[in-house]
Amino acid sequence: MCQKKYTIRNHVVFGLVMRRPNIAKKCLETILGKEITKLNIIETEKSEEVSPDIHGVRFDVYCENEDTVYDVELQAYEITDLGKRTRYYQDMMDMTLLEKGEPYSSLKKNIVIFICTFDPYEKGRHLYSFGNRCEQDASVKLDDGTTKIILNTKGTMEDIPKELKLFLDYIETDKVLDSYTREVDNAVKEIQNDKRWRANIMTFEQVIKDAAFQAKNEGKAEGISEEKKETVSRMIKMGEFSDDTICKIVDLSSDELDRIKESL
């Protein structure tokens, strides 16, 4: 029996590949178009929950150097709330960086990057970047140190450097066309052939399939079935899903998810 081929578009594989400092560093340099120095903290699947009353997030790739914090997210399925999602991720990053009593001036620059396999704005661009400027005079910057970058693997314009285009093409097609995508592809293949990680990925995918099947068949039925509770329990124990992702996959409200958590 042929083994299923996992690609960089798999959520778990992406996080594992970006766990490698040289690959994560080169990824940021390729996207930002500049050299990144002293990238001394690299975490994948970093979970942040400021308090039990605040919805937490799970960052795909969380990197930090002396003056900037970076979050890189792979978005492999279409969503409609991308803007608000980037806003929340940046807010959570800032809340975890600023210690009580510290001045706001101590906040580092904050860059959130979403790599999408769809064009969220349908303009044909590979790159959409957002900062804060005065609406009355675009030459005036708010200078709050935040940047949001949305990348799109299905762009059609010639609007980005060749190296970044090849990286996005690799995510879209799995085709190796330069030394960096070869390095990424080799890491993907190592994970593909690692029995331990394959088992984790397969478990991750099965949970999603089970949840989608239950959501489709249960429709809008009142109450929360025992099967759905069991699926949510498995997703929480795996530690691979944010609350928002669980609600979307299993078709729950945040209140329903909270009730399930309380019962565990």
Helices and strands as residue ranges (DSSP letters): H 11-17, H 21-32, E 41-48, E 57-64, E 68-75, H 82-97, G 104-106, E 109-116, E 127-130, E 146-152, H 162-173, H 179-192, H 195-218, H 226-238, H 243-250, H 254-263
